[in-house]
């Protein structure tokens, strides 16, 4: 769950978003601007460096640039794509029910992280609608993969696999639209 913290700083309402333990820490800096105060910018820089060093990642301020959005999108989606690629390789080489159920558990965890990651970011306006579609699709993928991690055979499992496949296609469509909007190359096919 995102955490919000208000801090006094010599700036007018600036936000600092920083990844923190699987969610994002949002800091709101408010104060009256004082253009004559030579300490204002160094104080802001010190605060930003402190927060960045605490969370171990790069923090962004203000609206997200296209370059930041590309980097953020890639960092959210990369682990998920790796899990899906591993699953495809597994299904081509193994018929172990145990291994398949474990793979569905990994997909469920990865889909949940993607959904949380996407929700924690304020995307550029031209990406927002596709982001919401991707959030919904990955949330559906999570639900179906949880179900499939419990049962991988029988009529119910076949129905769940079809539902997961439908959610995965919707996610792929939304992700392709986001990649196109952000100027990223198409995702490699598995």
Phi and psi in degrees as GROMACS dihedral restraints (atoms count N, CA, C in turn):
[ dihedral_restraints ]
;  ai    aj    ak    al  type     phi  dphi    fc
    3     4     5     6     1   -63.2    20    10
    4     5     6     7     1   146.8    20    10
    6     7     8     9     1  -113.3    20    10
    7     8     9    10     1   135.8    20    10
    9    10    11    12     1  -115.3    20    10
   10    11    12    13     1   138.2    20    10
   12    13    14    15     1  -138.5    20    10
   13    14    15    16     1   128.6    20    10
   15    16    17    18     1   -97.7    20    10
   16    17    18    19     1   133.7    20    10
   18    19    20    21     1  -135.3    20    10
   19    20    21    22     1   140.0    20    10
   21    22    23    24     1   -78.8    20    10
   22    23    24    25     1   131.5    20    10
   24    25    26    27     1  -149.5    20    10
   25    26    27    28     1   157.4    20    10
   27    28    29    30     1   -78.7    20    10
   28    29    30    31     1    50.5    20    10
   30    31    32    33     1  -140.0    20    10
   31    32    33    34     1   169.1    20    10
   33    34    35    36     1  -100.2    20    10
   34    35    36    37     1   115.7    20    10
   36    37    38    39     1    31.1    20    10
   37    38    39    40     1    79.0    20    10
   39    40    41    42     1  -116.5    20    10
   40    41    42    43     1   143.3    20    10
   42    43    44    45     1  -107.6    20    10
   43    44    45    46     1   147.3    20    10
   45    46    47    48     1  -128.4    20    10
   46    47    48    49     1   119.1    20    10
   48    49    50    51     1  -105.1    20    10
   49    50    51    52     1   129.1    20    10
   51    52    53    54     1  -141.3    20    10
   52    53    54    55     1   134.8    20    10
   54    55    56    57     1   -63.4    20    10
   55    56    57    58     1   139.3    20    10
   57    58    59    60     1  -152.9    20    10
   58    59    60    61     1   105.5    20    10
   60    61    62    63     1    57.5    20    10
   61    62    63    64     1    44.4    20    10
   63    64    65    66     1    87.6    20    10
   64    65    66    67     1   -11.2    20    10
   66    67    68    69     1  -128.7    20    10
   67    68    69    70     1  -167.0    20    10
   69    70    71    72     1  -118.3    20    10
   70    71    72    73     1   135.3    20    10
   72    73    74    75     1   -89.7    20    10
   73    74    75    76     1   125.5    20    10
   75    76    77    78     1  -111.9    20    10
   76    77    78    79     1   119.3    20    10
   78    79    80    81     1  -109.0    20    10
   79    80    81    82     1   131.1    20    10
   81    82    83    84     1  -109.4    20    10
   82    83    84    85     1   118.6    20    10
   84    85    86    87     1  -102.6    20    10
   85    86    87    88     1   121.7    20    10
   87    88    89    90     1  -131.2    20    10
   88    89    90    91     1   144.1    20    10
   90    91    92    93     1  -179.8    20    10
   91    92    93    94     1   170.2    20    10
   93    94    95    96     1   -81.4    20    10
   94    95    96    97     1   134.2    20    10
   96    97    98    99     1   -71.4    20    10
   97    98    99   100     1   144.2    20    10
   99   100   101   102     1  -137.2    20    10
  100   101   102   103     1    95.3    20    10
  102   103   104   105     1   -63.6    20    10
  103   104   105   106     1   -21.3    20    10
  105   106   107   108     1   -85.7    20    10
  106   107   108   109     1    -9.5    20    10
  108   109   110   111     1   -84.5    20    10
  109   110   111   112     1   107.7    20    10
  111   112   113   114     1   -71.6    20    10
  112   113   114   115     1    -7.7    20    10
  114   115   116   117     1   -86.3    20    10
  115   116   117   118     1   -18.9    20    10
  117   118   119   120     1   -51.0    20    10
  118   119   120   121     1   -57.6    20    10
  120   121   122   123     1   -67.2    20    10
  121   122   123   124     1   -43.3    20    10
  123   124   125   126     1   -60.4    20    10
  124   125   126   127     1   -35.5    20    10
  126   127   128   129     1   -63.9    20    10
  127   128   129   130     1   -46.3    20    10
  129   130   131   132     1   -58.3    20    10
  130   131   132   133     1   -44.6    20    10
  132   133   134   135     1   -61.7    20    10
  133   134   135   136     1   -41.9    20    10
  135   136   137   138     1   -63.4    20    10
  136   137   138   139     1   -43.5    20    10
  138   139   140   141     1   -62.3    20    10
  139   140   141   142     1   -47.7    20    10
  141   142   143   144     1   -60.6    20    10
  142   143   144   145     1   -44.6    20    10
  144   145   146   147     1   -62.0    20    10
  145   146   147   148     1   -39.8    20    10
  147   148   149   150     1   -63.3    20    10
  148   149   150   151     1   -45.8    20    10
  150   151   152   153     1   -65.2    20    10
  151   152   153   154     1   -44.1    20    10
  153   154   155   156     1   -61.2    20    10
  154   155   156   157     1   -42.8    20    10
  156   157   158   159     1   -68.2    20    10
  157   158   159   160     1   -31.3    20    10
  159   160   161   162     1   -68.3    20    10
  160   161   162   163     1   -41.5    20    10
  162   163   164   165     1   -94.2    20    10
  163   164   165   166     1   -12.3    20    10
  165   166   167   168     1    74.0    20    10
  166   167   168   169     1    25.0    20    10
  168   169   170   171     1  -147.0    20    10
  169   170   171   172     1   175.3    20    10
  171   172   173   174     1   -85.0    20    10
  172   173   174   175     1   132.3    20    10
  174   175   176   177     1   -99.3    20    10
  175   176   177   178     1   151.7    20    10
  177   178   179   180     1  -121.2    20    10
  178   179   180   181     1   150.5    20    10
  180   181   182   183     1  -120.7    20    10
  181   182   183   184     1   150.4    20    10
  183   184   185   186     1    67.3    20    10
  184   185   186   187     1  -164.9    20    10
  186   187   188   189     1   -64.3    20    10
  187   188   189   190     1   144.8    20    10
  189   190   191   192     1   -73.9    20    10
  190   191   192   193     1   132.1    20    10
  192   193   194   195     1   -79.2    20    10
  193   194   195   196     1   166.7    20    10
  195   196   197   198     1   -60.7    20    10
  196   197   198   199     1   -41.4    20    10
  198   199   200   201     1   -64.4    20    10
  199   200   201   202     1   -43.1    20    10
  201   202   203   204     1   -64.7    20    10
  202   203   204   205     1   -39.6    20    10
  204   205   206   207     1   -63.0    20    10
  205   206   207   208     1   -41.5    20    10
  207   208   209   210     1   -61.0    20    10
  208   209   210   211     1   -47.4    20    10
  210   211   212   213     1   -63.9    20    10
  211   212   213   214     1   -42.2    20    10
  213   214   215   216     1   -64.3    20    10
  214   215   216   217     1   -45.2    20    10
  216   217   218   219     1   -60.4    20    10
  217   218   219   220     1   -46.6    20    10
  219   220   221   222     1   -61.0    20    10
  220   221   222   223     1   -43.0    20    10
  222   223   224   225     1   -67.3    20    10
  223   224   225   226     1   -32.0    20    10
  225   226   227   228     1   -73.5    20    10
  226   227   228   229     1   -42.7    20    10
  228   229   230   231     1   -85.8    20    10
  229   230   231   232     1   -24.4    20    10
  231   232   233   234     1   -56.7    20    10
  232   233   234   235     1   -50.4    20    10
  234   235   236   237     1   -61.7    20    10
  235   236   237   238     1   -36.9    20    10
  237   238   239   240     1   -64.2    20    10
  238   239   240   241     1   -47.0    20    10
  240   241   242   243     1   -61.2    20    10
  241   242   243   244     1   -36.7    20    10
  243   244   245   246     1   -65.3    20    10
  244   245   246   247     1   -40.1    20    10
  246   247   248   249     1   -65.2    20    10
  247   248   249   250     1   -41.9    20    10
  249   250   251   252     1   -64.0    20    10
  250   251   252   253     1   -42.8    20    10
  252   253   254   255     1   -61.4    20    10
  253   254   255   256     1   -42.0    20    10
  255   256   257   258     1   -61.6    20    10
  256   257   258   259     1   -40.2    20    10
  258   259   260   261     1   -63.7    20    10
  259   260   261   262     1   -44.6    20    10
  261   262   263   264     1   -61.2    20    10
  262   263   264   265     1   -43.8    20    10
  264   265   266   267     1   -61.3    20    10
  265   266   267   268     1   -41.9    20    10
  267   268   269   270     1   -61.5    20    10
  268   269   270   271     1   -46.0    20    10
  270   271   272   273     1   -66.2    20    10
  271   272   273   274     1   -23.1    20    10
  273   274   275   276     1   -82.4    20    10
  274   275   276   277     1   -21.3    20    10
  276   277   278   279     1  -118.1    20    10
  277   278   279   280     1   -17.5    20    10
  279   280   281   282     1  -129.6    20    10
  280   281   282   283     1   146.9    20    10
  282   283   284   285     1  -119.5    20    10
  283   284   285   286     1    21.0    20    10
  285   286   287   288     1   -77.0    20    10
  286   287   288   289     1   122.0    20    10
  288   289   290   291     1   -62.1    20    10
  289   290   291   292     1   -40.4    20    10
  291   292   293   294     1   -61.9    20    10
  292   293   294   295     1   -48.3    20    10
  294   295   296   297     1   -62.7    20    10
  295   296   297   298     1   -39.1    20    10
  297   298   299   300     1   -65.8    20    10
  298   299   300   301     1   -43.5    20    10
  300   301   302   303     1   -63.0    20    10
  301   302   303   304     1   -40.7    20    10
  303   304   305   306     1   -63.4    20    10
  304   305   306   307     1   -39.3    20    10
  306   307   308   309     1   -64.0    20    10
  307   308   309   310     1   -40.4    20    10
  309   310   311   312     1   -63.6    20    10
  310   311   312   313     1   -35.4    20    10
  312   313   314   315     1   -63.7    20    10
  313   314   315   316     1   -42.5    20    10
  315   316   317   318     1   -64.1    20    10
  316   317   318   319     1   -39.7    20    10
  318   319   320   321     1   -63.0    20    10
  319   320   321   322     1   -42.5    20    10
  321   322   323   324     1   -60.2    20    10
  322   323   324   325     1   -46.8    20    10
  324   325   326   327     1   -62.4    20    10
  325   326   327   328     1   -42.9    20    10
  327   328   329   330     1   -66.0    20    10
  328   329   330   331     1   -41.7    20    10
  330   331   332   333     1   -64.1    20    10
  331   332   333   334     1   -38.7    20    10
  333   334   335   336     1   -64.8    20    10
  334   335   336   337     1   -42.8    20    10
  336   337   338   339     1   -63.0    20    10
  337   338   339   340     1   -39.3    20    10
  339   340   341   342     1   -63.1    20    10
  340   341   342   343     1   -47.5    20    10
  342   343   344   345     1   -58.8    20    10
  343   344   345   346     1   -46.5    20    10
  345   346   347   348     1   -64.5    20    10
  346   347   348   349     1   -42.6    20    10
  348   349   350   351     1   -62.1    20    10
  349   350   351   352     1   -43.5    20    10
  351   352   353   354     1   -65.2    20    10
  352   353   354   355     1   -39.4    20    10
  354   355   356   357     1   -70.5    20    10
  355   356   357   358     1   -24.1    20    10
  357   358   359   360     1   -83.0    20    10
  358   359   360   361     1    -2.8    20    10
  360   361   362   363     1  -113.2    20    10
  361   362   363   364     1   139.3    20    10
  363   364   365   366     1   -92.9    20    10
  364   365   366   367     1   103.8    20    10
  366   367   368   369     1   -81.4    20    10
  367   368   369   370     1   157.9    20    10
  369   370   371   372     1   -57.0    20    10
  370   371   372   373     1   151.3    20    10
  372   373   374   375     1   -55.4    20    10
  373   374   375   376     1   -37.5    20    10
  375   376   377   378     1   -74.8    20    10
  376   377   378   379     1    -6.7    20    10
  378   379   380   381     1  -106.5    20    10
  379   380   381   382     1   -18.3    20    10
  381   382   383   384     1   -57.3    20    10
  382   383   384   385     1   -45.4    20    10
  384   385   386   387     1   -64.2    20    10
  385   386   387   388     1   -44.6    20    10
  387   388   389   390     1   -67.6    20    10
  388   389   390   391     1   -33.0    20    10
  390   391   392   393     1   -61.9    20    10
  391   392   393   394     1   -44.3    20    10
  393   394   395   396     1   -62.7    20    10
  394   395   396   397     1   -38.9    20    10
  396   397   398   399     1   -63.2    20    10
  397   398   399   400     1   -41.8    20    10
  399   400   401   402     1   -67.3    20    10
  400   401   402   403     1   -39.1    20    10
  402   403   404   405     1   -59.0    20    10
  403   404   405   406     1   -47.8    20    10
  405   406   407   408     1   -62.7    20    10
  406   407   408   409     1   -43.4    20    10
  408   409   410   411     1   -65.6    20    10
  409   410   411   412     1   -42.1    20    10
  411   412   413   414     1   -70.9    20    10
  412   413   414   415     1   -29.7    20    10
  414   415   416   417     1   -65.0    20    10
  415   416   417   418     1   -40.7    20    10
  417   418   419   420     1   -65.8    20    10
  418   419   420   421     1   -41.5    20    10
  420   421   422   423     1   -58.2    20    10
  421   422   423   424     1   -40.5    20    10
  423   424   425   426     1   -59.1    20    10
  424   425   426   427     1   -50.5    20    10
  426   427   428   429     1   -60.4    20    10
  427   428   429   430     1   -45.7    20    10
  429   430   431   432     1   -70.2    20    10
  430   431   432   433     1   -35.7    20    10
  432   433   434   435     1   -71.3    20    10
  433   434   435   436     1   -32.0    20    10
  435   436   437   438     1   -62.2    20    10
  436   437   438   439     1   -45.4    20    10
  438   439   440   441     1   -61.4    20    10
  439   440   441   442     1   -43.0    20    10
  441   442   443   444     1   -71.2    20    10
  442   443   444   445     1   -21.4    20    10
  444   445   446   447     1   -72.8    20    10
  445   446   447   448     1   -15.2    20    10
  447   448   449   450     1   -97.5    20    10
  448   449   450   451     1   -28.0    20    10
  450   451   452   453     1  -148.3    20    10
  451   452   453   454     1   127.9    20    10
  453   454   455   456     1  -117.3    20    10
  454   455   456   457     1     0.4    20    10
  456   457   458   459     1  -130.9    20    10
  457   458   459   460     1   163.7    20    10
  459   460   461   462     1    96.8    20    10
  460   461   462   463     1   173.2    20    10
  462   463   464   465     1   -64.0    20    10
  463   464   465   466     1   -40.7    20    10
  465   466   467   468     1   -61.5    20    10
  466   467   468   469     1   -38.8    20    10
  468   469   470   471     1   -67.5    20    10
  469   470   471   472     1   -38.0    20    10
  471   472   473   474     1   -63.4    20    10
  472   473   474   475     1   -43.7    20    10
  474   475   476   477     1   -61.9    20    10
  475   476   477   478     1   -43.1    20    10
  477   478   479   480     1   -64.2    20    10
  478   479   480   481     1   -39.1    20    10
  480   481   482   483     1   -64.5    20    10
  481   482   483   484     1   -39.3    20    10
  483   484   485   486     1   -65.4    20    10
  484   485   486   487     1   -40.7    20    10
  486   487   488   489     1   -65.7    20    10
  487   488   489   490     1   -42.1    20    10
  489   490   491   492     1   -61.7    20    10
  490   491   492   493     1   -44.2    20    10
  492   493   494   495     1   -60.3    20    10
  493   494   495   496     1   -40.6    20    10
  495   496   497   498     1   -63.7    20    10
  496   497   498   499     1   -45.7    20    10
  498   499   500   501     1   -63.0    20    10
  499   500   501   502     1   -39.1    20    10
  501   502   503   504     1   -65.4    20    10
  502   503   504   505     1   -38.1    20    10
  504   505   506   507     1   -66.0    20    10
  505   506   507   508     1   -40.6    20    10
  507   508   509   510     1   -63.9    20    10
  508   509   510   511     1   -41.7    20    10
  510   511   512   513     1   -62.9    20    10
  511   512   513   514     1   -42.6    20    10
  513   514   515   516     1   -62.1    20    10
  514   515   516   517     1   -39.5    20    10
  516   517   518   519     1   -65.5    20    10
  517   518   519   520     1   -46.1    20    10
  519   520   521   522     1   -64.9    20    10
  520   521   522   523     1   -42.3    20    10
  522   523   524   525     1   -63.4    20    10
  523   524   525   526     1   -39.7    20    10
  525   526   527   528     1   -63.2    20    10
  526   527   528   529     1   -40.0    20    10
  528   529   530   531     1   -65.2    20    10
  529   530   531   532     1   -40.8    20    10
  531   532   533   534     1   -64.8    20    10
  532   533   534   535     1   -45.6    20    10
  534   535   536   537     1   -60.0    20    10
  535   536   537   538     1   -41.6    20    10
  537   538   539   540     1   -64.5    20    10
  538   539   540   541     1   -46.1    20    10
  540   541   542   543     1   -62.6    20    10
  541   542   543   544     1   -39.2    20    10
  543   544   545   546     1   -82.8    20    10
  544   545   546   547     1    -4.0    20    10
  546   547   548   549     1    76.2    20    10
  547   548   549   550     1    26.6    20    10
  549   550   551   552     1   -91.5    20    10
  550   551   552   553     1   151.2    20    10
  552   553   554   555     1   -66.9    20    10
  553   554   555   556     1   158.8    20    10
  555   556   557   558     1   -60.5    20    10
  556   557   558   559     1   147.9    20    10
  558   559   560   561     1   -67.9    20    10
  559   560   561   562     1   140.9    20    10
  561   562   563   564     1   -66.7    20    10
  562   563   564   565     1   141.4    20    10
  564   565   566   567     1   -81.8    20    10
  565   566   567   568     1   151.6    20    10
